Amino acid sequence: MFQQSKISPEMQNKWQQKIDDYNTNKIQLQTNVKRETDAIGEKTTNAEIIAQYEKLFADAEEKYKQAQDEQNNLKLLIAKSEEQREQLEKFKTQLSSKQQELEIYQILSKELRSDRFQDYILQHFERELVEVATVFLLELTEQRYALKYENKEYKVEDNWSCGETRRVQTLSGGETFATSLSLALALSEKLSRGAKLGSLFIDEGFGTLDAETLKSVSNILLSLGKQDRLVGVITHVPALGEELGTQIKVEKFLEGSRIVVTGILA
């Protein structure tokens, strides 16, 4: 009591507070211990259980490592697949190009067969021939007729009938001769390969022409002679020779044959 009387009230309050705090913490710890004990219940552990958990942990670590390795392998496969996909796209482009080339070669192989290639060349040549022949035909028919080649058939366009197109079989004898002569002139120029033809000899069977057609033919031949061409006509028709003027005749005698020139050259 004597010692107690010497402690101040403030100090006594501090000590009392510590005692109260200790008791409070003790009660709380006891409560926590009881709660954990109740939670554990009759559960117990030992070295064997600990070893099982350690094995499970080691297995989990191993599987984790395997998963990482598989992940890395998959990343490599994905990268390789992307590379192969790009390569595949490149191959597809090349394949498409080769298929187009193959189609071209198949067409060429089909079209360049001897018969079809010959037909193609002939059609191309005939179109060019008609273009050149038309120039002559327009000159010979006073710009009336133009030659056409359609569906492997020759036709004429009549400029005096609003450009009506009709078959050459509908032409008169003189018109047919002019058309045939135009083609012959065009063919001669094509075969000459650009060289100018200064002379032309014609043997068209003039004996089958009537008087009117023969007159028309002679006019055509005379017009050709005015185009800086020397035109020679081989004929047995005296009337045609008279129309053309200059004649070179072959006369037969018992002693043989001789040439007689009449007209301008004489």
C-alpha positions as MATLAB code, in Angstrom:
seq = 'MFQQSKISPEMQNKWQQKIDDYNTNKIQLQTNVKRETDAIGEKTTNAEIIAQYEKLFADAEEKYKQAQDEQNNLKLLIAKSEEQREQLEKFKTQLSSKQQELEIYQILSKELRSDRFQDYILQHFERELVEVATVFLLELTEQRYALKYENKEYKVEDNWSCGETRRVQTLSGGETFATSLSLALALSEKLSRGAKLGSLFIDEGFGTLDAETLKSVSNILLSLGKQDRLVGVITHVPALGEELGTQIKVEKFLEGSRIVVTGILA';
ca = [
       0.000    0.000    0.000;
       2.881    2.228    0.708;
       4.424    1.644   -2.684;
       1.113    2.019   -4.394;
       0.567    5.309   -2.747;
       3.753    6.569   -4.341;
       2.533    5.844   -7.998;
       0.732    8.639   -9.661;
      -2.806    8.199  -10.880;
      -1.706    8.789  -14.511;
       0.768    5.931  -14.321;
      -1.768    3.711  -12.689;
      -4.198    4.430  -15.548;
      -1.554    3.494  -18.144;
      -0.818    0.257  -16.422;
      -4.472   -0.526  -16.113;
      -4.924    0.226  -19.823;
      -2.153   -2.222  -20.705;
      -3.740   -4.873  -18.537;
      -7.059   -4.293  -20.272;
      -5.429   -4.463  -23.713;
      -3.651   -7.682  -22.793;
      -6.895   -9.245  -21.648;
      -8.642   -8.095  -24.844;
      -5.882   -9.565  -27.063;
      -5.935  -12.770  -25.082;
      -9.651  -13.142  -25.584;
      -9.262  -12.414  -29.333;
      -6.455  -14.947  -29.712;
      -8.465  -17.547  -27.847;
     -11.386  -16.832  -30.176;
      -9.173  -17.200  -33.267;
      -7.643  -20.423  -31.980;
     -11.076  -21.826  -31.303;
     -12.315  -20.810  -34.802;
      -9.313  -22.407  -36.519;
      -9.581  -25.483  -34.320;
     -13.257  -25.833  -35.171;
     -12.399  -25.407  -38.897;
      -9.702  -28.074  -38.767;
     -11.828  -30.372  -36.706;
     -10.431  -33.850  -36.742;
      -8.172  -33.162  -39.746;
      -4.616  -34.182  -39.195;
      -1.440  -34.203  -41.294;
       1.766  -36.145  -41.356;
       4.934  -36.666  -43.429;
       3.167  -38.896  -45.943;
       0.531  -36.282  -46.728;
       3.223  -33.631  -47.003;
       5.148  -35.885  -49.411;
       1.999  -36.337  -51.521;
       1.530  -32.575  -51.737;
       5.193  -32.145  -52.641;
       4.779  -34.726  -55.428;
       1.646  -32.994  -56.685;
       3.550  -29.722  -56.694;
       6.472  -31.299  -58.579;
       4.038  -32.807  -61.120;
       2.369  -29.445  -61.540;
       5.779  -27.830  -62.125;
       6.633  -30.483  -64.746;
       3.309  -30.035  -66.531;
       3.765  -26.289  -66.452;
       7.172  -26.697  -68.087;
       5.694  -29.050  -70.697;
       2.917  -26.557  -71.372;
       5.514  -23.824  -71.875;
       7.454  -26.047  -74.281;
       4.275  -26.864  -76.208;
       3.400  -23.188  -76.331;
       6.818  -22.363  -77.790;
       6.472  -25.201  -80.314;
       3.046  -23.944  -81.313;
       4.458  -20.459  -81.823;
       7.117  -21.926  -84.113;
       4.487  -23.915  -86.003;
       2.327  -20.810  -86.393;
       5.288  -18.838  -87.728;
       6.151  -21.683  -90.102;
       2.507  -21.959  -91.180;
       2.413  -18.244  -91.956;
       5.549  -18.627  -94.044;
       4.053  -21.629  -95.842;
       0.796  -19.714  -96.403;
       2.694  -16.880  -98.071;
       4.550  -19.444 -100.161;
       1.234  -21.081 -101.044;
      -0.201  -17.750 -102.214;
       2.875  -17.254 -104.370;
       2.441  -20.745 -105.824;
      -1.230  -20.033 -106.514;
      -0.278  -16.897 -108.451;
       2.325  -18.828 -110.418;
      -0.198  -21.608 -111.084;
      -2.748  -19.111 -112.387;
      -0.125  -17.629 -114.720;
       0.885  -21.072 -115.967;
      -2.762  -22.017 -116.536;
      -3.209  -18.916 -118.685;
      -0.089  -19.808 -120.653;
      -1.386  -23.358 -121.039;
      -4.691  -22.075 -122.420;
      -2.809  -19.906 -124.914;
      -0.652  -22.818 -126.016;
      -3.726  -25.053 -126.320;
      -5.395  -22.449 -128.537;
      -2.234  -22.081 -130.612;
      -1.878  -25.846 -130.867;
      -5.454  -26.063 -132.091;
      -5.351  -23.073 -134.418;
      -1.903  -23.749 -135.863;
      -2.828  -27.121 -137.289;
      -1.977  -27.155 -140.982;
      -5.561  -26.874 -142.212;
      -6.806  -24.249 -139.754;
      -3.636  -22.172 -139.960;
      -3.887  -22.234 -143.737;
      -7.513  -21.091 -143.533;
      -6.532  -18.291 -141.180;
      -3.723  -17.105 -143.477;
      -6.005  -17.282 -146.513;
      -8.782  -15.330 -144.792;
      -6.315  -12.701 -143.651;
      -4.816  -12.528 -147.154;
      -8.266  -12.324 -148.773;
      -9.270   -9.419 -146.543;
      -6.123   -7.538 -147.525;
      -6.710   -8.471 -151.168;
     -10.266   -7.107 -151.038;
      -9.050   -3.796 -149.562;
      -6.632   -3.300 -152.457;
      -9.121   -4.581 -155.055;
     -11.743   -2.102 -153.816;
      -9.453    0.799 -154.735;
      -9.242   -0.505 -158.319;
     -12.942   -1.360 -158.493;
     -13.990    2.136 -157.425;
     -11.778    3.581 -160.162;
     -13.106    1.189 -162.811;
     -16.789    1.722 -161.917;
     -16.755    5.500 -161.403;
     -16.881    5.119 -157.583;
     -19.993    2.954 -157.740;
     -18.889   -0.426 -156.412;
     -16.796   -1.375 -153.376;
     -15.795   -4.972 -152.824;
     -16.620   -6.731 -149.543;
     -15.615  -10.086 -148.051;
     -18.123  -11.391 -145.518;
     -18.533  -14.924 -144.154;
     -16.104  -16.319 -146.744;
     -18.163  -14.791 -149.560;
     -17.447  -11.905 -151.941;
     -20.023   -9.133 -152.109;
     -20.236   -5.615 -153.515;
     -21.535   -2.428 -151.953;
     -23.477   -0.317 -154.444;
     -22.891    3.364 -153.664;
     -25.490    4.350 -156.262;
     -28.136    2.446 -154.301;
     -27.538    3.940 -150.835;
     -24.771    1.479 -150.014;
     -26.851   -1.644 -150.682;
     -24.777   -4.827 -150.322;
     -25.393   -7.699 -152.687;
     -23.698  -10.827 -153.978;
     -21.291  -10.555 -156.898;
     -23.462  -13.061 -158.782;
     -26.029  -10.247 -159.308;
     -23.589   -8.094 -161.289;
     -23.817   -7.660 -165.024;
     -21.213   -9.090 -167.389;
     -19.187   -5.873 -167.547;
     -19.438   -5.326 -163.785;
     -18.349   -8.891 -163.147;
     -15.356   -8.378 -165.443;
     -14.438   -5.167 -163.608;
     -14.657   -6.954 -160.272;
     -12.595   -9.899 -161.494;
     -10.043   -7.546 -163.044;
      -9.799   -5.565 -159.792;
      -9.019   -8.743 -157.891;
      -6.445   -9.726 -160.506;
      -4.769   -6.319 -160.244;
      -4.790   -6.492 -156.429;
      -3.330   -9.996 -156.500;
      -0.611   -8.864 -158.901;
       0.340   -6.006 -156.604;
       0.362   -8.267 -153.535;
       2.584  -10.786 -155.270;
       4.898   -8.040 -156.502;
       5.580   -7.153 -152.817;
       5.299   -3.427 -153.296;
       6.940   -3.150 -156.722;
       4.965   -1.066 -159.196;
       3.590   -3.076 -162.085;
       3.991   -1.120 -165.319;
       2.444   -3.719 -167.592;
      -0.442   -6.140 -167.465;
      -1.565   -8.889 -169.875;
      -5.136  -10.129 -169.695;
      -6.702  -13.238 -171.207;
     -10.247  -13.406 -169.876;
     -12.120  -15.297 -172.602;
     -13.631  -12.212 -174.200;
     -15.355  -14.329 -176.829;
     -18.148  -15.172 -174.351;
     -19.138  -11.501 -173.872;
     -22.047   -9.865 -175.676;
     -21.644   -6.601 -177.571;
     -22.799   -4.366 -174.704;
     -20.581   -6.081 -172.165;
     -17.684   -6.048 -174.588;
     -18.070   -2.278 -174.929;
     -18.033   -1.897 -171.150;
     -14.942   -4.089 -170.863;
     -13.103   -2.109 -173.534;
     -13.834    1.123 -171.640;
     -12.386   -0.430 -168.504;
      -9.255   -1.546 -170.346;
      -8.829    1.878 -171.889;
      -9.106    3.486 -168.431;
      -6.345    1.180 -167.201;
      -4.165    2.323 -170.063;
      -4.530    5.901 -168.817;
      -3.093    4.951 -165.396;
       0.537    4.682 -166.559;
       0.120    0.991 -167.278;
       0.809   -0.925 -170.437;
      -2.199   -3.209 -170.839;
      -1.981   -6.179 -173.196;
      -5.132   -8.101 -174.085;
      -4.962  -11.605 -175.561;
      -8.154  -12.084 -177.554;
      -9.648  -13.533 -180.735;
     -12.441  -10.924 -180.782;
     -11.717   -8.404 -183.591;
     -14.162   -5.830 -182.206;
     -12.246   -5.604 -178.939;
      -8.964   -5.129 -180.795;
     -10.474   -2.314 -182.797;
     -11.665   -0.606 -179.620;
      -8.210   -0.737 -178.046;
      -6.432    0.682 -181.089;
      -2.909   -0.729 -181.143;
      -2.825   -4.388 -182.153;
      -0.129   -7.025 -182.415;
      -1.442   -9.735 -184.689;
      -0.027  -13.166 -185.364;
      -0.705  -14.168 -188.975;
      -0.165  -17.686 -190.239;
       1.119  -18.612 -193.704;
       2.271  -21.788 -195.365;
       5.822  -20.706 -194.760;
       5.119  -20.092 -191.059;
       3.823  -17.248 -188.854;
       4.635  -13.570 -188.649;
       3.814  -10.697 -186.308;
       1.999   -7.669 -187.697;
       1.678   -4.460 -185.638;
      -1.124   -2.055 -186.435;
      -2.269    1.157 -184.819;
      -0.181    3.690 -182.871;
       2.963    1.508 -182.589;
       2.984    1.038 -186.343;
];
